[in-house]
Amino acid sequence: MKARIAFLLTLSFSAQVYSGSPPQDEKLLQSLIQRGVICQDLTYEEQQEALRIYLNKKAKKHPDKSSETPASTSCIAPPKQ
């Protein structure tokens, strides 16, 4: 009986964790758009691609060189096809 309760509690908590991820992406995306990091006039799909590009660039930065790189003046947008 205790194992069933533990399993159900674990299952319910894990569902809450996974269900909370997309709104965090949306909050991050809106924040980056407001700051001018990601261009405003993009479709939803283009915004998602721009967010992916931003996160990839952020992940590739070296921590010791982050203070040396000047801030980019243009916003991020995926290439037009």
Gaussian input, Z-matrix of N, CA and C with variables (Angstrom, degrees):
# hf/3-21g

backbone

0 1
 N
 C     1     B1
 C     2     B2     1     A1
 N     3     B3     2     A2     1     D1
 C     4     B4     3     A3     2     D2
 C     5     B5     4     A4     3     D3
 N     6     B6     5     A5     4     D4
 C     7     B7     6     A6     5     D5
 C     8     B8     7     A7     6     D6
 N     9     B9     8     A8     7     D7
 C    10    B10     9     A9     8     D8
 C    11    B11    10    A10     9     D9
 N    12    B12    11    A11    10    D10
 C    13    B13    12    A12    11    D11
 C    14    B14    13    A13    12    D12
 N    15    B15    14    A14    13    D13
 C    16    B16    15    A15    14    D14
 C    17    B17    16    A16    15    D15
 N    18    B18    17    A17    16    D16
 C    19    B19    18    A18    17    D17
 C    20    B20    19    A19    18    D18
 N    21    B21    20    A20    19    D19
 C    22    B22    21    A21    20    D20
 C    23    B23    22    A22    21    D21
 N    24    B24    23    A23    22    D22
 C    25    B25    24    A24    23    D23
 C    26    B26    25    A25    24    D24
 N    27    B27    26    A26    25    D25
 C    28    B28    27    A27    26    D26
 C    29    B29    28    A28    27    D27
 N    30    B30    29    A29    28    D28
 C    31    B31    30    A30    29    D29
 C    32    B32    31    A31    30    D30
 N    33    B33    32    A32    31    D31
 C    34    B34    33    A33    32    D32
 C    35    B35    34    A34    33    D33
 N    36    B36    35    A35    34    D34
 C    37    B37    36    A36    35    D35
 C    38    B38    37    A37    36    D36
 N    39    B39    38    A38    37    D37
 C    40    B40    39    A39    38    D38
 C    41    B41    40    A40    39    D39
 N    42    B42    41    A41    40    D40
 C    43    B43    42    A42    41    D41
 C    44    B44    43    A43    42    D42
 N    45    B45    44    A44    43    D43
 C    46    B46    45    A45    44    D44
 C    47    B47    46    A46    45    D45
 N    48    B48    47    A47    46    D46
 C    49    B49    48    A48    47    D47
 C    50    B50    49    A49    48    D48
 N    51    B51    50    A50    49    D49
 C    52    B52    51    A51    50    D50
 C    53    B53    52    A52    51    D51
 N    54    B54    53    A53    52    D52
 C    55    B55    54    A54    53    D53
 C    56    B56    55    A55    54    D54
 N    57    B57    56    A56    55    D55
 C    58    B58    57    A57    56    D56
 C    59    B59    58    A58    57    D57
 N    60    B60    59    A59    58    D58
 C    61    B61    60    A60    59    D59
 C    62    B62    61    A61    60    D60
 N    63    B63    62    A62    61    D61
 C    64    B64    63    A63    62    D62
 C    65    B65    64    A64    63    D63
 N    66    B66    65    A65    64    D64
 C    67    B67    66    A66    65    D65
 C    68    B68    67    A67    66    D66
 N    69    B69    68    A68    67    D67
 C    70    B70    69    A69    68    D68
 C    71    B71    70    A70    69    D69
 N    72    B72    71    A71    70    D70
 C    73    B73    72    A72    71    D71
 C    74    B74    73    A73    72    D72
 N    75    B75    74    A74    73    D73
 C    76    B76    75    A75    74    D74
 C    77    B77    76    A76    75    D75
 N    78    B78    77    A77    76    D76
 C    79    B79    78    A78    77    D77
 C    80    B80    79    A79    78    D78
 N    81    B81    80    A80    79    D79
 C    82    B82    81    A81    80    D80
 C    83    B83    82    A82    81    D81
 N    84    B84    83    A83    82    D82
 C    85    B85    84    A84    83    D83
 C    86    B86    85    A85    84    D84
 N    87    B87    86    A86    85    D85
 C    88    B88    87    A87    86    D86
 C    89    B89    88    A88    87    D87
 N    90    B90    89    A89    88    D88
 C    91    B91    90    A90    89    D89
 C    92    B92    91    A91    90    D90
 N    93    B93    92    A92    91    D91
 C    94    B94    93    A93    92    D92
 C    95    B95    94    A94    93    D93
 N    96    B96    95    A95    94    D94
 C    97    B97    96    A96    95    D95
 C    98    B98    97    A97    96    D96
 N    99    B99    98    A98    97    D97
 C   100   B100    99    A99    98    D98
 C   101   B101   100   A100    99    D99
 N   102   B102   101   A101   100   D100
 C   103   B103   102   A102   101   D101
 C   104   B104   103   A103   102   D102
 N   105   B105   104   A104   103   D103
 C   106   B106   105   A105   104   D104
 C   107   B107   106   A106   105   D105
 N   108   B108   107   A107   106   D106
 C   109   B109   108   A108   107   D107
 C   110   B110   109   A109   108   D108
 N   111   B111   110   A110   109   D109
 C   112   B112   111   A111   110   D110
 C   113   B113   112   A112   111   D111
 N   114   B114   113   A113   112   D112
 C   115   B115   114   A114   113   D113
 C   116   B116   115   A115   114   D114
 N   117   B117   116   A116   115   D115
 C   118   B118   117   A117   116   D116
 C   119   B119   118   A118   117   D117
 N   120   B120   119   A119   118   D118
 C   121   B121   120   A120   119   D119
 C   122   B122   121   A121   120   D120
 N   123   B123   122   A122   121   D121
 C   124   B124   123   A123   122   D122
 C   125   B125   124   A124   123   D123
 N   126   B126   125   A125   124   D124
 C   127   B127   126   A126   125   D125
 C   128   B128   127   A127   126   D126
 N   129   B129   128   A128   127   D127
 C   130   B130   129   A129   128   D128
 C   131   B131   130   A130   129   D129
 N   132   B132   131   A131   130   D130
 C   133   B133   132   A132   131   D131
 C   134   B134   133   A133   132   D132
 N   135   B135   134   A134   133   D133
 C   136   B136   135   A135   134   D134
 C   137   B137   136   A136   135   D135
 N   138   B138   137   A137   136   D136
 C   139   B139   138   A138   137   D137
 C   140   B140   139   A139   138   D138
 N   141   B141   140   A140   139   D139
 C   142   B142   141   A141   140   D140
 C   143   B143   142   A142   141   D141
 N   144   B144   143   A143   142   D142
 C   145   B145   144   A144   143   D143
 C   146   B146   145   A145   144   D144
 N   147   B147   146   A146   145   D145
 C   148   B148   147   A147   146   D146
 C   149   B149   148   A148   147   D147
 N   150   B150   149   A149   148   D148
 C   151   B151   150   A150   149   D149
 C   152   B152   151   A151   150   D150
 N   153   B153   152   A152   151   D151
 C   154   B154   153   A153   152   D152
 C   155   B155   154   A154   153   D153
 N   156   B156   155   A155   154   D154
 C   157   B157   156   A156   155   D155
 C   158   B158   157   A157   156   D156
 N   159   B159   158   A158   157   D157
 C   160   B160   159   A159   158   D158
 C   161   B161   160   A160   159   D159
 N   162   B162   161   A161   160   D160
 C   163   B163   162   A162   161   D161
 C   164   B164   163   A163   162   D162
 N   165   B165   164   A164   163   D163
 C   166   B166   165   A165   164   D164
 C   167   B167   166   A166   165   D165
 N   168   B168   167   A167   166   D166
 C   169   B169   168   A168   167   D167
 C   170   B170   169   A169   168   D168
 N   171   B171   170   A170   169   D169
 C   172   B172   171   A171   170   D170
 C   173   B173   172   A172   171   D171
 N   174   B174   173   A173   172   D172
 C   175   B175   174   A174   173   D173
 C   176   B176   175   A175   174   D174
 N   177   B177   176   A176   175   D175
 C   178   B178   177   A177   176   D176
 C   179   B179   178   A178   177   D177
 N   180   B180   179   A179   178   D178
 C   181   B181   180   A180   179   D179
 C   182   B182   181   A181   180   D180
 N   183   B183   182   A182   181   D181
 C   184   B184   183   A183   182   D182
 C   185   B185   184   A184   183   D183
 N   186   B186   185   A185   184   D184
 C   187   B187   186   A186   185   D185
 C   188   B188   187   A187   186   D186
 N   189   B189   188   A188   187   D187
 C   190   B190   189   A189   188   D188
 C   191   B191   190   A190   189   D189
 N   192   B192   191   A191   190   D190
 C   193   B193   192   A192   191   D191
 C   194   B194   193   A193   192   D192
 N   195   B195   194   A194   193   D193
 C   196   B196   195   A195   194   D194
 C   197   B197   196   A196   195   D195
 N   198   B198   197   A197   196   D196
 C   199   B199   198   A198   197   D197
 C   200   B200   199   A199   198   D198
 N   201   B201   200   A200   199   D199
 C   202   B202   201   A201   200   D200
 C   203   B203   202   A202   201   D201
 N   204   B204   203   A203   202   D202
 C   205   B205   204   A204   203   D203
 C   206   B206   205   A205   204   D204
 N   207   B207   206   A206   205   D205
 C   208   B208   207   A207   206   D206
 C   209   B209   208   A208   207   D207
 N   210   B210   209   A209   208   D208
 C   211   B211   210   A210   209   D209
 C   212   B212   211   A211   210   D210
 N   213   B213   212   A212   211   D211
 C   214   B214   213   A213   212   D212
 C   215   B215   214   A214   213   D213
 N   216   B216   215   A215   214   D214
 C   217   B217   216   A216   215   D215
 C   218   B218   217   A217   216   D216
 N   219   B219   218   A218   217   D217
 C   220   B220   219   A219   218   D218
 C   221   B221   220   A220   219   D219
 N   222   B222   221   A221   220   D220
 C   223   B223   222   A222   221   D221
 C   224   B224   223   A223   222   D222
 N   225   B225   224   A224   223   D223
 C   226   B226   225   A225   224   D224
 C   227   B227   226   A226   225   D225
 N   228   B228   227   A227   226   D226
 C   229   B229   228   A228   227   D227
 C   230   B230   229   A229   228   D228
 N   231   B231   230   A230   229   D229
 C   232   B232   231   A231   230   D230
 C   233   B233   232   A232   231   D231
 N   234   B234   233   A233   232   D232
 C   235   B235   234   A234   233   D233
 C   236   B236   235   A235   234   D234
 N   237   B237   236   A236   235   D235
 C   238   B238   237   A237   236   D236
 C   239   B239   238   A238   237   D237
 N   240   B240   239   A239   238   D238
 C   241   B241   240   A240   239   D239
 C   242   B242   241   A241   240   D240

   B1=1.4481
   B2=1.5340
   B3=1.3329
   B4=1.4645
   B5=1.5268
   B6=1.3136
   B7=1.4633
   B8=1.5271
   B9=1.3248
   B10=1.4654
   B11=1.5258
   B12=1.3115
   B13=1.4669
   B14=1.5212
   B15=1.3179
   B16=1.4644
   B17=1.5257
   B18=1.3165
   B19=1.4655
   B20=1.5266
   B21=1.3289
   B22=1.4639
   B23=1.5260
   B24=1.3204
   B25=1.4641
   B26=1.5211
   B27=1.3155
   B28=1.4616
   B29=1.5210
   B30=1.3013
   B31=1.4600
   B32=1.5231
   B33=1.3189
   B34=1.4678
   B35=1.5211
   B36=1.3338
   B37=1.4624
   B38=1.5217
   B39=1.3225
   B40=1.4612
   B41=1.5238
   B42=1.3110
   B43=1.4668
   B44=1.5195
   B45=1.3276
   B46=1.4574
   B47=1.5157
   B48=1.3122
   B49=1.4591
   B50=1.5189
   B51=1.3220
   B52=1.4580
   B53=1.5245
   B54=1.3115
   B55=1.4586
   B56=1.5215
   B57=1.3305
   B58=1.4536
   B59=1.5128
   B60=1.3071
   B61=1.4581
   B62=1.5254
   B63=1.3190
   B64=1.4680
   B65=1.5228
   B66=1.3398
   B67=1.4653
   B68=1.5244
   B69=1.3295
   B70=1.4584
   B71=1.5210
   B72=1.3299
   B73=1.4626
   B74=1.5207
   B75=1.3259
   B76=1.4613
   B77=1.5246
   B78=1.3277
   B79=1.4687
   B80=1.5237
   B81=1.3149
   B82=1.4605
   B83=1.5211
   B84=1.3182
   B85=1.4601
   B86=1.5253
   B87=1.3223
   B88=1.4640
   B89=1.5233
   B90=1.3131
   B91=1.4630
   B92=1.5248
   B93=1.3283
   B94=1.4665
   B95=1.5264
   B96=1.3234
   B97=1.4672
   B98=1.5258
   B99=1.3266
   B100=1.4659
   B101=1.5207
   B102=1.3297
   B103=1.4685
   B104=1.5214
   B105=1.3261
   B106=1.4540
   B107=1.5141
   B108=1.3222
   B109=1.4639
   B110=1.5278
   B111=1.3299
   B112=1.4605
   B113=1.5233
   B114=1.3194
   B115=1.4701
   B116=1.5313
   B117=1.3316
   B118=1.4663
   B119=1.5182
   B120=1.2995
   B121=1.4629
   B122=1.5216
   B123=1.3244
   B124=1.4639
   B125=1.5205
   B126=1.3240
   B127=1.4614
   B128=1.5312
   B129=1.3225
   B130=1.4622
   B131=1.5268
   B132=1.3192
   B133=1.4650
   B134=1.5236
   B135=1.3321
   B136=1.4663
   B137=1.5300
   B138=1.3290
   B139=1.4657
   B140=1.5204
   B141=1.3319
   B142=1.4591
   B143=1.5271
   B144=1.3293
   B145=1.4663
   B146=1.5271
   B147=1.3335
   B148=1.4634
   B149=1.5275
   B150=1.3293
   B151=1.4647
   B152=1.5232
   B153=1.3369
   B154=1.4694
   B155=1.5245
   B156=1.3331
   B157=1.4661
   B158=1.5248
   B159=1.3300
   B160=1.4687
   B161=1.5267
   B162=1.3285
   B163=1.4665
   B164=1.5264
   B165=1.3300
   B166=1.4676
   B167=1.5220
   B168=1.3296
   B169=1.4676
   B170=1.5199
   B171=1.3188
   B172=1.4630
   B173=1.5308
   B174=1.3166
   B175=1.4632
   B176=1.5217
   B177=1.3381
   B178=1.4616
   B179=1.5199
   B180=1.3277
   B181=1.4625
   B182=1.5223
   B183=1.3217
   B184=1.4521
   B185=1.5222
   B186=1.3236
   B187=1.4622
   B188=1.5295
   B189=1.3271
   B190=1.4574
   B191=1.5274
   B192=1.3268
   B193=1.4552
   B194=1.5259
   B195=1.3205
   B196=1.4612
   B197=1.5225
   B198=1.3151
   B199=1.4572
   B200=1.5296
   B201=1.3329
   B202=1.4584
   B203=1.5252
   B204=1.3471
   B205=1.4571
   B206=1.5225
   B207=1.3336
   B208=1.4571
   B209=1.5217
   B210=1.3171
   B211=1.4582
   B212=1.5241
   B213=1.3024
   B214=1.4608
   B215=1.5263
   B216=1.3323
   B217=1.4582
   B218=1.5173
   B219=1.3272
   B220=1.4585
   B221=1.5204
   B222=1.3212
   B223=1.4569
   B224=1.5288
   B225=1.3217
   B226=1.4613
   B227=1.5208
   B228=1.3111
   B229=1.4651
   B230=1.5207
   B231=1.3322
   B232=1.4617
   B233=1.5204
   B234=1.3187
   B235=1.4731
   B236=1.5269
   B237=1.3246
   B238=1.4739
   B239=1.5158
   B240=1.3289
   B241=1.4647
   B242=1.4849
   A1=110.78
   A2=116.41
   A3=119.75
   A4=111.20
   A5=116.25
   A6=119.94
   A7=110.72
   A8=116.75
   A9=120.21
   A10=110.99
   A11=116.67
   A12=120.75
   A13=110.15
   A14=116.83
   A15=120.59
   A16=110.57
   A17=116.68
   A18=120.41
   A19=110.98
   A20=117.04
   A21=120.68
   A22=111.46
   A23=117.32
   A24=120.15
   A25=111.07
   A26=116.57
   A27=120.66
   A28=110.73
   A29=116.53
   A30=121.19
   A31=111.22
   A32=117.24
   A33=119.40
   A34=111.46
   A35=118.15
   A36=120.28
   A37=111.79
   A38=117.66
   A39=119.48
   A40=110.83
   A41=118.57
   A42=121.13
   A43=110.31
   A44=117.82
   A45=120.99
   A46=111.18
   A47=117.62
   A48=121.32
   A49=110.36
   A50=117.39
   A51=120.72
   A52=111.99
   A53=117.65
   A54=119.20
   A55=111.42
   A56=118.14
   A57=120.97
   A58=114.37
   A59=119.84
   A60=121.50
   A61=114.99
   A62=120.78
   A63=119.36
   A64=114.99
   A65=120.52
   A66=117.78
   A67=112.61
   A68=118.55
   A69=120.37
   A70=110.28
   A71=117.01
   A72=120.59
   A73=110.39
   A74=116.28
   A75=120.50
   A76=110.87
   A77=116.95
   A78=120.32
   A79=110.55
   A80=116.56
   A81=120.86
   A82=110.28
   A83=116.65
   A84=121.60
   A85=110.69
   A86=117.81
   A87=120.86
   A88=111.19
   A89=117.04
   A90=120.81
   A91=111.17
   A92=116.75
   A93=120.72
   A94=111.59
   A95=117.15
   A96=120.74
   A97=109.58
   A98=117.56
   A99=121.35
   A100=111.68
   A101=116.86
   A102=120.99
   A103=112.36
   A104=117.40
   A105=120.90
   A106=113.87
   A107=117.36
   A108=121.00
   A109=109.57
   A110=116.58
   A111=122.83
   A112=107.65
   A113=116.70
   A114=121.97
   A115=111.28
   A116=115.39
   A117=120.79
   A118=114.07
   A119=118.56
   A120=122.15
   A121=112.50
   A122=116.47
   A123=121.64
   A124=109.56
   A125=116.14
   A126=120.26
   A127=108.24
   A128=116.11
   A129=120.51
   A130=110.77
   A131=116.85
   A132=120.84
   A133=110.84
   A134=116.57
   A135=120.34
   A136=111.06
   A137=116.75
   A138=120.14
   A139=110.63
   A140=116.50
   A141=120.34
   A142=110.97
   A143=116.68
   A144=120.85
   A145=110.36
   A146=117.29
   A147=121.05
   A148=110.42
   A149=117.11
   A150=120.86
   A151=110.04
   A152=116.94
   A153=120.55
   A154=110.43
   A155=117.14
   A156=121.56
   A157=110.05
   A158=116.08
   A159=121.09
   A160=110.93
   A161=116.56
   A162=120.18
   A163=111.42
   A164=117.76
   A165=120.53
   A166=111.02
   A167=117.10
   A168=120.44
   A169=110.53
   A170=115.79
   A171=121.37
   A172=110.33
   A173=117.15
   A174=121.26
   A175=111.84
   A176=118.05
   A177=121.34
   A178=113.48
   A179=117.58
   A180=119.74
   A181=110.20
   A182=115.32
   A183=120.26
   A184=108.09
   A185=118.50
   A186=120.61
   A187=113.52
   A188=117.95
   A189=120.16
   A190=112.31
   A191=118.64
   A192=121.51
   A193=112.71
   A194=118.43
   A195=120.43
   A196=112.03
   A197=118.73
   A198=120.51
   A199=111.60
   A200=117.71
   A201=120.93
   A202=112.91
   A203=117.16
   A204=119.31
   A205=110.27
   A206=117.34
   A207=119.33
   A208=111.08
   A209=116.26
   A210=120.62
   A211=110.45
   A212=115.48
   A213=120.57
   A214=109.42
   A215=116.62
   A216=120.16
   A217=112.31
   A218=118.97
   A219=120.35
   A220=110.11
   A221=114.98
   A222=119.45
   A223=110.09
   A224=115.67
   A225=121.79
   A226=109.17
   A227=115.80
   A228=122.55
   A229=107.64
   A230=117.24
   A231=118.77
   A232=110.42
   A233=117.82
   A234=120.15
   A235=110.71
   A236=116.04
   A237=121.36
   A238=109.23
   A239=115.56
   A240=119.75
   A241=111.81
   D1=-43.55
   D2=179.64
   D3=-63.79
   D4=-35.84
   D5=179.40
   D6=-65.50
   D7=-38.32
   D8=178.33
   D9=-64.87
   D10=-43.52
   D11=179.57
   D12=-63.61
   D13=-44.11
   D14=178.73
   D15=-62.31
   D16=-41.08
   D17=178.90
   D18=-63.49
   D19=-45.60
   D20=-179.53
   D21=-64.86
   D22=-39.41
   D23=177.43
   D24=-64.83
   D25=-43.68
   D26=178.44
   D27=-62.44
   D28=-42.65
   D29=179.77
   D30=-63.40
   D31=-42.89
   D32=-178.57
   D33=-69.50
   D34=-38.32
   D35=178.89
   D36=-69.70
   D37=-38.34
   D38=-179.97
   D39=-67.96
   D40=-34.07
   D41=177.25
   D42=-66.07
   D43=-36.94
   D44=178.78
   D45=-67.41
   D46=-37.82
   D47=179.85
   D48=-65.51
   D49=-46.94
   D50=-178.28
   D51=-70.78
   D52=-31.73
   D53=-179.21
   D54=-74.00
   D55=-16.11
   D56=-179.12
   D57=-86.83
   D58=-7.09
   D59=-175.17
   D60=-69.33
   D61=-50.62
   D62=-176.63
   D63=-57.74
   D64=-42.15
   D65=177.88
   D66=-60.84
   D67=-31.31
   D68=177.53
   D69=-65.97
   D70=-39.18
   D71=176.37
   D72=-62.76
   D73=-40.35
   D74=-179.93
   D75=-65.68
   D76=-40.67
   D77=178.16
   D78=-64.16
   D79=-43.12
   D80=178.41
   D81=-62.78
   D82=-44.76
   D83=-179.80
   D84=-60.74
   D85=-46.94
   D86=179.90
   D87=-63.55
   D88=-38.17
   D89=177.88
   D90=-64.03
   D91=-43.24
   D92=179.72
   D93=-67.18
   D94=-34.59
   D95=176.80
   D96=-67.30
   D97=-44.32
   D98=179.54
   D99=-62.69
   D100=-35.39
   D101=179.76
   D102=-80.23
   D103=-8.87
   D104=179.24
   D105=84.64
   D106=11.42
   D107=178.92
   D108=-75.13
   D109=-41.13
   D110=176.60
   D111=-110.81
   D112=135.81
   D113=-177.69
   D114=-60.67
   D115=148.71
   D116=-176.24
   D117=-79.87
   D118=-43.57
   D119=-170.85
   D120=-85.79
   D121=58.56
   D122=179.91
   D123=-119.55
   D124=152.82
   D125=173.46
   D126=-72.59
   D127=170.54
   D128=179.82
   D129=-58.78
   D130=-43.84
   D131=-179.31
   D132=-64.87
   D133=-40.49
   D134=178.56
   D135=-66.93
   D136=-36.05
   D137=176.50
   D138=-63.37
   D139=-42.80
   D140=179.04
   D141=-63.48
   D142=-40.40
   D143=178.21
   D144=-66.69
   D145=-41.01
   D146=178.24
   D147=-63.75
   D148=-38.81
   D149=177.12
   D150=-63.76
   D151=-41.68
   D152=177.78
   D153=-62.03
   D154=-43.14
   D155=178.49
   D156=-61.25
   D157=-45.45
   D158=179.97
   D159=-60.05
   D160=-47.69
   D161=-178.07
   D162=-65.89
   D163=-36.33
   D164=176.63
   D165=-65.00
   D166=-43.18
   D167=177.73
   D168=-62.95
   D169=-41.20
   D170=-179.17
   D171=-64.29
   D172=-39.27
   D173=-178.83
   D174=-71.20
   D175=-28.50
   D176=-177.58
   D177=-84.44
   D178=-12.41
   D179=-179.93
   D180=-66.52
   D181=142.04
   D182=175.42
   D183=-87.63
   D184=132.71
   D185=-176.66
   D186=-58.70
   D187=-34.39
   D188=-177.31
   D189=-77.01
   D190=-18.89
   D191=-178.63
   D192=-103.24
   D193=-0.20
   D194=-174.94
   D195=-65.48
   D196=-30.35
   D197=-179.85
   D198=-78.77
   D199=-19.78
   D200=-178.04
   D201=-84.11
   D202=-24.06
   D203=-175.79
   D204=-82.21
   D205=127.59
   D206=178.07
   D207=-71.29
   D208=153.66
   D209=179.71
   D210=-69.63
   D211=141.19
   D212=179.15
   D213=-74.26
   D214=140.57
   D215=-177.73
   D216=-91.77
   D217=-16.66
   D218=179.92
   D219=-102.95
   D220=153.66
   D221=179.92
   D222=-82.02
   D223=162.30
   D224=-178.31
   D225=-88.38
   D226=131.06
   D227=174.54
   D228=-145.12
   D229=142.50
   D230=177.95
   D231=-68.19
   D232=153.08
   D233=178.94
   D234=-64.59
   D235=140.85
   D236=178.22
   D237=-75.55
   D238=141.05
   D239=-178.97
   D240=-106.38

